[in-house]
Amino acid sequence: MDKKTKVLIVGNLGYVGSEVCKFLYSKNVEIYGIDPNWFGDQDLLDEINICVKKQWIKDIRDVLVDKEIWKVKYDAVIYLAAVSNDPMGKRFANVTHKINAEYCHEVAKIAKSNGIKKIVFASSCSMYGASDSNFPSENDDLSPMTEYAVSKVWAERKLEEISDESFYSIALRFATACGPSSNLRLDLVLNDLVASALKNKKVEVLSDGTPWRPLIHVKDMARAIFWAVNYVPKNYFLPINVGSKEFTFQIKDFAKLVSEAIPETTLTIATGKAVDSRSYKVNFGLYEELAGEEYYPKFDAKKAIDDLINFIKELDIPDNFRESKKWMRLKALENKIDNNLMDEDLNFIKII
């Protein structure tokens, strides 16, 4: 009988992590997870508990000191923990750097000292900054423009420093996530557009719509993580762009696709607003070469939109979802702080 691959997922209950758990479980991977469950509920835990061998509901920062977590001989650590978008990064800059970068480095060092051979890090294409006139590859200069992107660059550099013949690091520089998830977010561009169209019959682009974005379905992210767990790179540190040219559009074009998919919607683009400088196209050729057809993204824009439509229709989402503490991550954190459930460093004061 083949030995099961064992992984520790740091941040396994989030938007991406919950889908990664389900996919790896389908591939017979033995999963251990640690997550404070900032945004989930009991239904999410019940669903994910089916997939995991052991679930620790603890702050991500506890992974550094909890010896029980490191008793298992993992084949890889998957680091998904993050303060996960630009508005949260701006509001919680210090915590963003600590969780996204410093603690990733510390977890990697502990993993290495425990004889674990690999860390897979969820990085970001946003680290290239404004690059809509070319398609930067992994060897091109990085120009992060936000706290979130800066944290990813810092973490990658530290991972590269500690990588050697005994410890591999693979940094998956993901395109912008989209698609349905057991822990859904509506503060992502395509998810927002679909939710607005369904709930308000409006497809609203809140900028001038000209920035470019590569997107990736969350299920393709899970497939990429599975590939990375099993891939043995030639170099000890491998940064790799994960997405596809076929799923790279201007925001206004994403909006048009959503409007066409959902009848009787009006499309509005805030042409008078300032241009969003976070505009980028990316070269995904290396991932296509190394991962091959089996793991190259297979969910295109139409599939992602259709999946979101079918998923969101079944949920009780309010018309004013952009103000919702359930569906918008920044609103959720601010609500917990206002109600004395969290402090400003995003530590739980009490668990509910």
C-alpha positions in Angstrom: 0.0 0.0 0.0 1.4 3.4 -1.0 2.3 5.8 1.8 -0.1 8.7 2.1 1.3 12.2 1.5 0.9 14.2 4.7 0.6 18.0 4.6 0.2 20.7 7.2 -1.9 23.6 5.8 -1.4 26.8 7.7 -4.6 28.8 7.0 -6.8 25.9 5.8 -10.3 27.4 6.6 -10.1 30.5 4.4 -11.5 31.2 1.0 -8.7 29.3 -0.7 -7.8 26.9 2.1 -11.3 25.3 2.3 -11.2 24.4 -1.4 -7.6 23.2 -1.1 -8.7 20.8 1.7 -11.5 19.3 -0.4 -9.3 18.8 -3.4 -6.3 17.3 -1.6 -8.7 15.0 0.3 -10.1 13.8 -3.1 -6.5 13.0 -4.0 -6.0 10.8 -0.9 -3.7 13.4 0.9 -3.6 13.2 4.7 -4.4 16.8 5.8 -3.6 18.6 9.1 -4.8 22.1 9.4 -4.3 25.1 11.7 -6.6 28.2 11.4 -8.2 30.6 13.9 -11.4 30.5 11.7 -11.7 34.3 11.5 -14.4 34.1 8.9 -16.0 30.7 9.1 -18.8 29.1 11.0 -19.8 25.7 12.4 -21.1 24.6 9.0 -17.7 25.2 7.5 -16.0 23.3 10.3 -18.4 20.4 9.8 -17.6 20.3 6.1 -13.8 20.6 6.4 -13.6 18.2 9.4 -14.5 15.4 7.0 -11.4 16.2 5.0 -8.8 16.7 7.7 -7.0 14.2 9.9 -6.5 16.9 12.6 -7.8 20.4 12.8 -6.4 23.0 15.3 -8.6 26.0 15.8 -5.8 28.3 16.9 -4.3 31.6 15.9 -1.8 31.2 13.1 0.9 32.6 15.4 0.5 29.6 17.7 2.0 27.3 15.1 5.4 28.7 16.2 5.2 27.4 19.8 2.8 24.5 19.8 5.0 21.4 19.8 2.0 19.1 19.2 1.6 20.5 15.7 5.2 19.4 14.8 4.9 15.8 16.0 3.7 14.6 12.6 6.3 13.9 9.9 4.8 16.0 7.2 5.9 15.8 3.6 5.2 19.5 3.0 3.8 22.6 4.7 1.4 24.7 2.7 1.4 28.3 3.9 -1.9 30.1 3.0 -2.2 32.3 6.1 -2.6 35.9 5.1 -4.3 39.2 5.7 -5.6 38.8 2.3 -6.3 41.9 0.3 -5.2 45.5 -0.2 -7.9 47.2 1.9 -7.1 45.0 4.9 -3.3 45.4 4.2 -3.7 49.2 4.4 -5.9 49.1 7.5 -3.7 46.5 9.3 -0.3 47.1 7.8 1.8 45.8 10.7 -0.2 42.6 11.1 -0.2 42.1 7.4 3.6 42.0 7.4 3.8 39.7 10.4 1.3 37.1 9.3 1.9 37.2 5.5 5.7 37.4 5.8 7.5 37.1 9.2 5.4 34.1 10.4 5.8 32.4 7.1 9.5 32.7 7.5 9.4 31.4 11.0 7.1 28.4 10.1 9.5 27.6 7.3 12.5 27.5 9.7 10.6 25.3 12.1 9.6 23.0 9.3 13.2 22.7 8.1 14.5 22.0 11.6 11.9 19.2 11.9 13.2 17.5 8.7 10.3 18.6 6.5 11.5 18.8 2.9 9.2 21.5 1.4 7.1 24.5 1.9 4.5 25.7 -0.7 3.8 29.4 -0.3 0.7 31.2 -1.7 2.3 34.3 -3.2 0.9 36.8 -5.6 1.3 38.2 -9.1 0.6 41.6 -7.6 4.2 41.9 -6.6 5.0 43.0 -10.2 3.1 46.2 -9.7 2.0 48.2 -12.8 3.0 46.0 -15.7 0.2 46.3 -18.2 2.5 47.1 -21.1 4.4 43.8 -20.9 4.2 40.3 -19.5 6.8 40.0 -16.7 8.2 36.6 -16.0 9.7 35.2 -12.8 13.1 36.7 -13.6 11.8 40.3 -14.0 12.0 43.0 -11.5 9.4 43.2 -8.7 7.6 46.5 -7.9 5.1 45.9 -5.2 2.7 48.8 -4.7 0.7 47.7 -1.6 1.4 46.4 1.9 -0.1 43.0 0.8 2.3 42.8 -2.2 5.3 44.0 -0.2 4.6 41.3 2.4 4.7 38.6 -0.3 8.0 39.9 -1.7 9.6 39.9 1.8 8.4 36.4 2.5 9.7 35.0 -0.8 13.2 36.5 -0.2 13.4 34.9 3.2 12.3 31.6 1.8 15.0 31.8 -0.8 17.6 32.4 1.9 16.8 29.3 3.8 16.3 27.0 0.8 19.0 24.4 0.1 19.4 20.7 -0.8 17.5 19.7 2.4 14.6 22.1 2.0 12.7 23.3 -1.1 10.5 26.3 -1.3 7.9 26.8 -4.1 6.3 30.2 -4.2 3.1 30.1 -6.3 2.6 33.7 -7.6 -1.2 33.4 -8.1 -3.4 35.5 -10.3 -6.4 37.1 -8.6 -8.7 34.5 -7.1 -12.3 34.0 -8.1 -15.1 31.5 -8.0 -17.2 29.8 -5.4 -15.9 28.5 -2.1 -17.2 27.0 1.1 -15.9 30.2 2.8 -17.0 32.7 0.1 -15.6 36.1 -0.3 -17.4 38.9 -2.2 -14.5 41.4 -2.0 -12.8 39.9 -5.0 -13.4 41.6 -8.4 -15.2 38.9 -10.3 -17.1 37.6 -7.3 -18.3 41.2 -6.6 -19.4 41.8 -10.1 -21.5 38.6 -10.2 -23.1 39.2 -6.8 -24.0 42.8 -7.7 -25.6 41.6 -11.0 -27.7 38.9 -9.2 -28.7 41.0 -6.2 -29.1 44.5 -7.6 -29.4 43.8 -11.4 -26.4 46.1 -11.8 -22.9 45.3 -12.9 -21.0 48.2 -11.3 -17.3 48.8 -12.0 -16.1 51.2 -9.3 -13.1 52.4 -11.2 -12.6 53.4 -14.8 -12.4 49.7 -15.8 -9.1 50.0 -17.7 -6.7 48.0 -15.4 -5.7 44.6 -16.5 -6.1 41.6 -14.2 -5.2 37.9 -14.6 -7.7 35.8 -12.7 -7.7 32.2 -11.6 -10.5 30.0 -10.4 -10.0 28.8 -6.8 -10.3 25.2 -8.0 -7.3 25.8 -10.3 -5.4 27.2 -7.3 -6.1 24.0 -5.4 -4.8 22.0 -8.4 -1.7 24.1 -8.5 -1.0 23.5 -4.8 -1.4 19.8 -5.3 1.1 19.9 -8.2 3.6 21.9 -6.1 3.4 19.4 -3.2 4.4 16.7 -5.6 6.8 18.5 -7.8 10.6 18.3 -7.2 12.2 21.6 -8.6 15.6 21.7 -10.1 16.4 24.7 -8.0 15.9 24.8 -4.2 13.8 27.9 -4.5 11.2 28.1 -7.3 9.0 31.2 -7.8 6.4 30.6 -10.4 3.5 32.6 -11.9 0.2 30.7 -11.7 -2.6 31.7 -14.0 -3.3 31.9 -17.7 -3.1 34.5 -20.5 -6.6 33.3 -21.6 -8.0 34.5 -18.2 -6.4 38.0 -18.4 -8.8 40.9 -19.2 -9.4 44.5 -18.4 -11.8 44.9 -15.6 -14.4 46.5 -17.9 -14.3 43.3 -20.1 -14.9 41.1 -17.1 -17.9 43.3 -16.3 -19.3 42.9 -19.9 -19.0 39.2 -19.6 -21.0 39.2 -16.4 -23.6 41.5 -17.8 -24.0 39.2 -20.8 -24.3 36.1 -18.6 -27.1 37.6 -16.4 -30.1 39.0 -18.3 -31.7 42.3 -17.5 -28.7 43.8 -15.8 -27.4 47.3 -16.4 -23.7 47.9 -16.8 -22.1 51.0 -15.3 -18.4 52.0 -15.4 -17.1 54.9 -13.4 -15.3 56.5 -16.2 -14.8 59.7 -14.3 -12.9 58.0 -11.5 -9.1 58.0 -11.3 -7.3 55.2 -13.1 -6.4 52.3 -10.8 -2.6 52.0 -11.0 -2.8 48.3 -10.0 -2.8 47.0 -13.5 -0.8 44.0 -14.7 -0.4 41.3 -17.2 1.9 38.3 -16.4 3.8 35.7 -18.3 2.6 32.2 -17.2 4.8 30.3 -19.6 6.9 28.6 -17.0 4.0 27.1 -15.1 2.5 25.9 -18.4 5.9 24.2 -19.2 6.5 22.6 -15.8 2.9 21.7 -14.7 1.8 20.7 -18.2 -1.7 20.3 -19.5 -2.9 18.3 -16.5 -2.5 21.2 -14.0 -2.6 24.3 -16.3 -5.7 26.3 -15.4 -8.8 24.7 -17.1 -11.5 27.0 -15.7 -12.0 30.1 -18.0 -13.9 33.3 -17.4 -17.3 31.9 -18.6 -16.9 28.8 -16.4 -16.0 30.9 -13.3 -19.0 33.3 -13.9 -21.4 30.4 -14.4 -20.1 28.7 -11.2 -20.5 31.9 -9.2 -24.0 32.4 -10.6 -25.2 29.0 -9.6 -23.5 29.2 -6.2 -24.6 32.7 -5.2 -28.2 32.1 -6.2 -28.5 29.5 -3.4 -27.2 31.9 -0.7 -29.0 34.5 1.4 -26.9 37.5 0.4 -28.3 41.0 1.1 -28.6 43.6 -1.6 -26.1 45.8 0.3 -23.5 43.0 0.6 -20.6 45.4 0.2 -21.5 46.6 3.7 -21.9 43.1 5.1 -19.7 41.8 7.9 -20.2 38.2 6.6 -19.2 38.6 3.0 -16.6 41.4 3.1 -13.4 40.5 5.0 -12.4 44.0 6.1 -16.0 44.6 7.4 -15.8 41.3 9.3 -12.6 42.2 11.1 -13.7 45.7 12.0 -16.9 44.3 13.4 -15.0 41.9 15.6 -12.8 44.7 16.9 -15.8 47.0 17.5 -17.5 44.2 19.5 -14.3 43.5 21.5 -13.9 40.1 20.1 -10.5 41.0 18.6 -7.8 43.5 19.3 -6.1 45.7 16.8 -3.4 43.1 16.2 -6.2 40.7 15.1 -5.8 38.4 18.1 -9.0 36.9 19.4 -9.9 38.3 22.8 -12.5 35.5 23.2 -13.6 32.7 20.9 -17.2 32.6 19.9 
